[in-house]
Amino acid sequence: MNDVVSVTELTTHSLRKRRTKTSQLVQAVILFLAAVVGIVPQFSSALRSPDILSLLSPRNNELTKPSTALPSSLSPLNNAPNQDDDRVLSSASLFPSHLPMLAIITETDACDTEEKMKHTYATVKKAASTDKVDLVSVRLSLPPRYEENGEESDSYRQIMERACRLTKDLVELSRKQKQEHQLQSQDDQEKDKDGNTDMCQQLHSSCSFKVVCSSDLVSVAVNARANGVHVKEHHLDQLPDIIRRFEYPIVIGTSTHSVESALRSYFGNDDVNDIIVKDEGTPTAKIARPKPHYYFVGTCYLTASHPEKTLQSQLEGPELPGRVKRALLENLESKQQQATISSKTTTEEENCKDVSPMAALPLKLPRIMAIGGIDETNCHEPVVLGADGVAVIRAVLQADHPIERVEEMQSSMMRTYTE
């Protein structure tokens, strides 16, 4: 994995210099090819598997290199469902591989009225037009579903209907954005007669922001064909059932407020990293345990979302995202080493049947985004301390000029990330 990260840093660094010093283009290409040749033997088995690592590709061709010692959370390109059961999330992350990331979470009253819903969509559309938004999470506060007489309440039904429309509109906006990026990428390649297209364009497919719904809105996510579900901590035990409700691979996210809960939600309570998928009560396939693709980690700063936390001492602070990332990395490396050692003690036939899936997969980390009181004045701080990005609510949704706010936040994080 260190070889993959070093190749990425070398490539992006060379490409940046090429913009101002054309004479270094040949040197950059030679170094890139030399590095690739060096790592191909090591990852030849991984490249034949469904999990193929993607190269880091910053948005808008703004090439970057991380300043932190923590490795970037690389993600595979393959989005195909598991062949044994297409209801089960594949091991491929559906996120873009650039950093730092920006997620927008809807306000809890976003669908209370028609006007509020339209305002939320319009604001997200403006923010997403910057191409610097990676994730939009639909999270709502729902009223009781049933009246005292047992009938479904009108307010609940209306909010759910608006939530479905909002989510569908966001998914369609994401689809159109991705389509536009792909067409632009094709046009850029056709216009470049000398074939000097940026390597990041050649090696990384265009993508747009992903849309997820909170785990109490799974029916909305399914009906609107959202990209995934943000699973609340107390709903994590329902994750296998949630996944089966989708006909395609989904993004899985969750929140955490401590290193311990992050390790527990990612690795489980035992050392077995696989589960049995059942169809009508009969075991049908053994697959990798579903793991979150991203975490919202906080609370970092004082925020109206957690009014019960009134003192700085009650907060987890901006250091927690980096600590979570380091802990996940250390545990993942340890388990991967154990799985590799274990596989070497078995016969070739036993390896094909019984080896843990972790032994055959490249090292990957979930995205770690800081949350809680994040705005344009402090968004860079968690990134300095190791976060992959931030998640915001009011900083964008209540901004008078959401486009400028997103640009400002990304610029602040990028300066920190590349220095």
C-alpha positions as CSV (number, residue, x, y, z in Angstrom):
1,M,0.0,0.0,0.0
2,N,2.9,2.3,0.7
3,D,4.1,1.7,-2.8
4,V,0.7,2.7,-4.2
5,V,0.6,5.9,-2.2
6,S,4.2,6.9,-3.2
7,V,3.3,6.3,-6.8
8,T,0.4,8.6,-6.5
9,E,2.4,11.4,-4.8
10,L,5.1,11.1,-7.4
11,T,2.6,11.3,-10.2
12,T,0.7,14.3,-8.9
13,H,3.9,16.1,-7.9
14,S,5.4,15.7,-11.4
15,L,2.1,16.7,-13.1
16,R,1.9,19.9,-11.1
17,K,5.4,21.0,-12.2
18,R,4.6,20.1,-15.8
19,R,2.2,23.1,-15.9
20,T,5.0,25.6,-15.5
21,K,8.0,23.6,-16.7
22,T,7.3,21.7,-19.9
23,S,10.8,20.4,-20.0
24,Q,10.1,18.2,-17.0
25,L,7.3,16.3,-18.7
26,V,9.6,13.5,-20.0
27,Q,11.1,13.1,-16.5
28,A,7.7,12.8,-14.9
29,V,6.5,10.2,-17.3
30,I,9.6,8.1,-17.0
31,L,9.4,8.2,-13.2
32,F,5.8,7.3,-13.2
33,L,6.3,4.3,-15.6
34,A,9.3,3.2,-13.6
35,A,7.3,3.2,-10.4
36,V,4.3,1.4,-12.0
37,V,6.7,-1.3,-13.3
38,G,8.0,-1.7,-9.8
39,I,4.6,-2.4,-8.2
40,V,2.9,-4.4,-10.9
41,P,4.3,-7.8,-9.7
42,Q,3.3,-7.1,-6.1
43,F,-0.3,-6.3,-7.0
44,S,-0.8,-8.6,-10.0
45,S,-3.1,-10.9,-8.0
46,A,-5.1,-7.9,-6.8
47,L,-5.4,-6.5,-10.3
48,R,-7.0,-9.7,-11.4
49,S,-9.6,-9.5,-8.6
50,P,-12.7,-7.3,-8.6
51,D,-10.9,-4.9,-6.2
52,I,-8.7,-2.6,-8.3
53,L,-7.1,0.4,-6.6
54,S,-7.7,3.8,-8.2
55,L,-5.2,6.6,-8.4
56,L,-5.8,9.8,-6.5
57,S,-7.5,12.3,-8.8
58,P,-8.1,15.8,-7.4
59,R,-11.2,17.6,-8.7
60,N,-10.9,20.2,-11.4
61,N,-7.3,19.1,-12.3
62,E,-6.0,20.8,-9.1
63,L,-3.3,18.4,-8.3
64,T,-2.5,17.9,-4.6
65,K,-0.3,15.9,-2.3
66,P,-1.1,15.2,1.3
67,S,0.9,16.8,4.0
68,T,-0.1,14.3,6.7
69,A,1.7,11.0,7.3
70,L,-1.5,9.1,7.3
71,P,-2.2,7.3,4.0
72,S,-5.0,8.4,1.8
73,S,-8.1,6.2,1.8
74,L,-7.7,4.6,-1.5
75,S,-10.9,3.2,-3.1
76,P,-11.5,0.6,-5.9
77,L,-13.1,1.6,-9.2
78,N,-15.2,-1.6,-9.6
79,N,-18.8,-1.0,-8.6
80,A,-20.2,-4.4,-9.7
81,P,-22.4,-6.3,-7.2
82,N,-21.1,-9.4,-5.5
83,Q,-21.5,-12.3,-7.9
84,D,-22.8,-14.6,-5.2
85,D,-25.6,-12.3,-4.2
86,D,-26.3,-9.0,-5.9
87,R,-28.1,-7.6,-2.9
88,V,-24.9,-7.6,-0.9
89,L,-22.6,-4.6,-1.0
90,S,-19.5,-5.3,-3.0
91,S,-16.2,-4.4,-1.4
92,A,-15.8,-1.5,-3.8
93,S,-16.1,2.0,-2.4
94,L,-18.2,4.2,-4.6
95,F,-16.4,7.4,-3.6
96,P,-14.2,9.6,-5.7
97,S,-10.6,9.3,-4.6
98,H,-9.7,13.0,-4.3
99,L,-9.1,14.7,-1.0
100,P,-10.1,16.6,1.0
101,M,-13.8,15.8,1.0
102,L,-16.9,17.9,1.6
103,A,-20.3,16.5,2.7
104,I,-23.5,18.4,3.1
105,I,-26.2,17.1,5.6
106,T,-29.7,18.4,5.3
107,E,-31.3,20.3,8.1
108,T,-33.7,18.1,10.1
109,D,-36.7,20.2,9.0
110,A,-35.8,20.2,5.3
111,C,-39.0,18.5,4.3
112,D,-41.4,20.0,6.8
113,T,-42.9,22.2,4.2
114,E,-42.9,22.4,0.4
115,E,-41.0,25.7,0.5
116,K,-38.3,24.3,2.8
117,M,-37.8,21.3,0.6
118,K,-37.4,23.5,-2.6
119,H,-35.0,25.8,-0.8
120,T,-32.9,22.8,0.3
121,Y,-32.7,21.4,-3.2
122,A,-31.9,24.8,-4.7
123,T,-29.1,25.4,-2.2
124,V,-27.6,22.0,-2.6
125,K,-27.7,22.5,-6.4
126,K,-25.8,25.7,-6.2
127,A,-23.2,24.2,-3.9
128,A,-22.8,21.1,-6.1
129,S,-22.3,23.3,-9.2
130,T,-18.8,23.9,-7.8
131,D,-17.9,20.2,-8.4
132,K,-16.5,20.3,-4.9
133,V,-19.2,18.5,-3.0
134,D,-18.7,14.7,-2.5
135,L,-21.7,13.6,-0.5
136,V,-25.2,14.8,0.3
137,S,-26.9,13.1,3.3
138,V,-30.7,13.4,3.7
139,R,-31.4,13.4,7.4
140,L,-34.8,14.4,8.8
141,S,-36.6,14.7,12.1
142,L,-39.8,12.6,11.6
143,P,-43.1,13.0,13.6
144,P,-44.8,9.9,15.1
145,R,-45.9,7.7,12.2
146,Y,-49.3,6.6,13.7
147,E,-52.1,8.5,15.3
148,E,-53.7,7.3,18.5
149,N,-56.4,5.5,16.4
150,G,-53.7,3.5,14.6
151,E,-53.9,5.4,11.3
152,E,-50.8,6.8,9.7
153,S,-50.6,10.5,10.4
154,D,-50.9,13.0,7.6
155,S,-47.8,14.9,8.6
156,Y,-45.6,11.8,8.6
157,R,-47.0,10.8,5.2
158,Q,-46.4,14.3,3.7
159,I,-42.8,14.6,5.0
160,M,-41.9,11.1,3.7
161,E,-43.4,12.0,0.3
162,R,-41.4,15.2,0.1
163,A,-38.3,13.3,1.3
164,C,-38.7,10.9,-1.6
165,R,-39.1,13.7,-4.1
166,L,-36.1,15.6,-2.7
167,T,-33.9,12.5,-2.8
168,K,-35.0,11.6,-6.3
169,D,-34.2,15.1,-7.5
170,L,-30.8,15.0,-5.8
171,V,-30.0,11.6,-7.4
172,E,-31.0,12.9,-10.8
173,L,-28.8,16.0,-10.3
174,S,-25.9,13.8,-9.4
175,R,-26.5,11.7,-12.5
176,K,-26.5,14.7,-14.8
177,Q,-23.4,16.1,-13.2
178,K,-21.6,12.8,-13.8
179,Q,-22.7,12.6,-17.4
180,E,-21.5,16.2,-18.0
181,H,-18.1,15.3,-16.5
182,Q,-17.8,12.3,-18.7
183,L,-18.6,14.2,-21.8
184,Q,-16.2,17.0,-20.9
185,S,-13.5,14.4,-20.3
186,Q,-14.0,12.9,-23.7
187,D,-14.0,16.4,-25.3
188,D,-10.7,17.2,-23.6
189,Q,-9.1,14.0,-24.8
190,E,-10.3,14.6,-28.4
191,K,-9.0,18.2,-28.4
192,D,-5.6,17.2,-27.1
193,K,-4.1,16.0,-30.4
194,D,-0.7,15.5,-28.9
195,G,-2.1,13.0,-26.3
196,N,-0.8,15.1,-23.4
197,T,-4.0,14.8,-21.4
198,D,-3.5,14.8,-17.7
199,M,-2.9,11.4,-16.4
200,C,-5.5,11.8,-13.7
201,Q,-8.1,12.3,-16.4
202,Q,-6.9,9.2,-18.2
203,L,-6.7,6.9,-15.2
204,H,-9.7,8.0,-13.1
205,S,-13.3,8.0,-14.3
206,S,-15.4,11.1,-13.8
207,C,-17.8,11.1,-10.8
208,S,-20.1,13.4,-8.9
209,F,-21.5,13.7,-5.5
210,K,-23.3,10.7,-3.9
211,V,-26.7,10.8,-2.2
212,V,-27.4,8.8,0.9
213,C,-30.3,8.7,3.3
214,S,-30.4,8.3,7.1
215,S,-31.2,4.7,8.2
216,D,-34.7,5.8,9.4
217,L,-35.3,6.7,5.7
218,V,-34.3,3.4,4.1
219,S,-37.6,3.1,2.2
220,V,-37.0,6.6,0.8
221,A,-33.5,5.6,-0.3
222,V,-34.8,2.4,-2.0
223,N,-37.6,4.1,-3.8
224,A,-35.5,7.1,-4.9
225,R,-32.5,4.8,-5.8
226,A,-30.2,6.7,-3.6
227,N,-26.5,5.8,-3.6
228,G,-26.5,4.5,-0.1
229,V,-27.5,4.8,3.5
230,H,-26.1,6.6,6.5
231,V,-26.6,4.0,9.3
232,K,-27.1,5.4,12.8
233,E,-25.0,3.8,15.4
234,H,-27.9,2.1,17.1
235,H,-29.0,0.7,13.7
236,L,-25.7,-1.0,12.8
237,D,-27.0,-4.4,13.7
238,Q,-29.6,-4.0,10.9
239,L,-27.0,-3.4,8.3
240,P,-27.2,-6.8,6.5
241,D,-31.0,-6.4,6.2
242,I,-30.7,-2.8,5.0
243,I,-28.3,-3.9,2.2
244,R,-30.6,-6.7,1.0
245,R,-33.3,-4.1,0.2
246,F,-31.2,-2.7,-2.6
247,E,-30.6,-4.2,-6.0
248,Y,-27.2,-2.6,-6.5
249,P,-24.0,-1.9,-4.4
250,I,-24.5,1.0,-2.0
251,V,-22.4,3.4,0.0
252,I,-22.5,2.7,3.7
253,G,-21.8,5.5,6.2
254,T,-22.1,5.8,9.9
255,S,-21.2,8.2,12.8
256,T,-18.9,7.7,15.7
257,H,-18.0,9.7,18.8
258,S,-15.0,7.6,20.0
259,V,-12.1,5.5,18.8
260,E,-13.6,2.5,20.5
261,S,-17.0,2.7,18.8
262,A,-15.3,3.2,15.4
263,L,-13.2,0.1,15.9
264,R,-16.3,-1.9,17.1
265,S,-18.5,-0.8,14.1
266,Y,-15.7,-1.5,11.6
267,F,-14.3,-4.8,12.8
268,G,-17.1,-6.2,14.9
269,N,-16.8,-7.9,18.3
270,D,-14.9,-10.8,17.1
271,D,-12.0,-11.7,14.8
272,V,-14.2,-13.2,12.0
273,N,-14.4,-10.8,9.1
274,D,-17.1,-12.5,7.2
275,I,-20.8,-13.2,7.5
276,I,-23.2,-15.8,6.1
277,V,-25.8,-14.4,3.7
278,K,-29.1,-16.3,4.1
279,D,-31.9,-16.6,1.6
280,E,-35.2,-17.8,3.1
281,G,-33.2,-19.2,6.1
282,T,-30.7,-21.1,4.1
283,P,-27.0,-20.1,4.0
284,T,-26.2,-19.3,0.4
285,A,-22.9,-17.4,0.3
286,K,-20.0,-16.4,2.5
287,I,-19.0,-12.7,1.9
288,A,-16.9,-10.0,3.5
289,R,-18.5,-8.4,6.5
290,P,-20.2,-5.1,5.4
291,K,-18.0,-2.2,6.6
292,P,-18.7,1.5,6.4
293,H,-17.2,3.4,3.5
294,Y,-17.1,6.6,5.5
295,Y,-17.5,8.0,9.1
296,F,-18.8,11.3,10.4
297,V,-16.6,11.8,13.5
298,G,-17.4,14.4,16.1
299,T,-18.6,16.5,17.8
300,C,-15.6,18.7,17.0
301,Y,-16.9,22.2,18.0
302,L,-20.0,23.7,19.7
303,T,-23.0,23.3,17.5
304,A,-26.8,23.8,17.6
305,S,-27.1,20.1,16.5
306,H,-26.0,19.1,20.0
307,P,-27.4,21.8,22.3
308,E,-26.7,19.6,25.3
309,K,-23.0,20.1,24.8
310,T,-22.4,23.6,26.1
311,L,-18.8,23.4,27.2
312,Q,-15.6,22.7,25.2
313,S,-14.8,19.9,27.6
314,Q,-17.9,18.1,26.6
315,L,-16.8,17.9,22.9
316,E,-14.7,15.2,21.3
317,G,-12.7,17.9,19.6
318,P,-11.1,18.3,16.1
319,E,-8.4,15.7,17.1
320,L,-10.7,12.8,17.2
321,P,-11.1,12.2,13.4
322,G,-7.3,11.8,13.0
323,R,-7.2,9.5,16.0
324,V,-9.9,7.3,14.6
325,K,-8.1,7.1,11.2
326,R,-4.9,6.1,12.9
327,A,-6.6,3.5,15.0
328,L,-8.4,2.0,12.0
329,L,-5.2,1.9,10.0
330,E,-3.2,0.2,12.8
331,N,-5.9,-2.4,13.4
332,L,-6.4,-3.1,9.7
333,E,-2.7,-3.5,9.1
334,S,-2.4,-5.9,12.0
335,K,-5.4,-8.0,10.9
336,Q,-4.1,-8.1,7.4
337,Q,-0.7,-9.3,8.5
338,Q,-2.3,-12.0,10.6
339,A,-4.5,-13.1,7.7
340,T,-1.5,-13.2,5.4
341,I,0.6,-15.3,7.9
342,S,-2.4,-17.6,8.4
343,S,-2.8,-18.2,4.7
344,K,0.8,-19.3,4.3
345,T,0.3,-22.1,6.7
346,T,-2.4,-23.8,4.7
347,T,-2.2,-25.8,1.5
348,E,-3.0,-24.2,-1.9
349,E,-6.4,-25.9,-1.9
350,E,-7.3,-24.7,1.5
351,N,-6.2,-21.2,0.6
352,C,-8.8,-21.1,-2.2
353,K,-11.6,-22.1,0.2
354,D,-10.9,-20.9,3.7
355,V,-8.6,-17.9,3.7
356,S,-10.1,-14.7,5.1
357,P,-11.2,-12.2,2.4
358,M,-8.9,-9.6,4.0
359,A,-5.8,-11.5,3.0
360,A,-6.6,-11.1,-0.7
361,L,-7.7,-7.5,-0.7
362,P,-5.5,-4.4,-0.9
363,L,-5.4,-2.2,2.2
364,K,-8.2,0.3,2.3
365,L,-9.5,2.8,4.8
366,P,-12.9,4.3,5.1
367,R,-13.2,8.1,4.6
368,I,-13.0,10.0,7.9
369,M,-14.9,13.3,7.9
370,A,-15.1,15.7,10.8
371,I,-18.5,16.9,11.9
372,G,-20.0,19.2,14.5
373,G,-19.8,23.0,14.3
374,I,-17.7,23.0,11.1
375,D,-17.6,26.2,9.1
376,E,-15.3,28.3,6.9
377,T,-13.3,29.5,9.9
378,N,-12.3,26.1,11.3
379,C,-12.7,23.5,8.6
380,H,-9.0,23.3,8.0
381,E,-8.2,22.3,11.6
382,P,-9.5,18.6,11.5
383,V,-7.8,18.2,8.1
384,V,-4.4,19.3,9.6
385,L,-5.0,16.6,12.4
386,G,-5.7,13.8,9.9
387,A,-9.3,14.0,8.7
388,D,-10.1,13.3,5.1
389,G,-12.6,16.2,5.0
390,V,-15.6,17.6,6.8
391,A,-19.3,17.4,6.9
392,V,-21.4,20.5,7.3
393,I,-25.1,21.6,7.7
394,R,-25.8,25.2,8.4
395,A,-22.5,26.5,7.1
396,V,-23.7,25.8,3.5
397,L,-27.5,25.5,3.8
398,Q,-27.9,28.8,5.7
399,A,-25.3,30.6,3.7
400,D,-26.4,33.6,1.6
401,H,-24.0,32.6,-1.1
402,P,-23.5,28.8,-0.9
403,I,-21.3,28.7,-4.0
404,E,-18.8,31.1,-2.4
405,R,-19.0,29.3,0.9
406,V,-18.1,26.0,-0.6
407,E,-15.3,27.5,-2.6
408,E,-14.0,29.2,0.5
409,M,-14.1,26.0,2.6
410,Q,-12.4,23.9,0.0
411,S,-9.7,26.5,-0.6
412,S,-9.0,26.6,3.2
413,M,-8.8,22.8,3.4
414,M,-6.8,22.5,0.2
415,R,-4.1,25.0,1.4
416,T,-3.8,23.0,4.6
417,Y,-3.8,19.7,2.8
418,T,-1.1,20.6,0.3
419,E,1.3,22.7,2.3
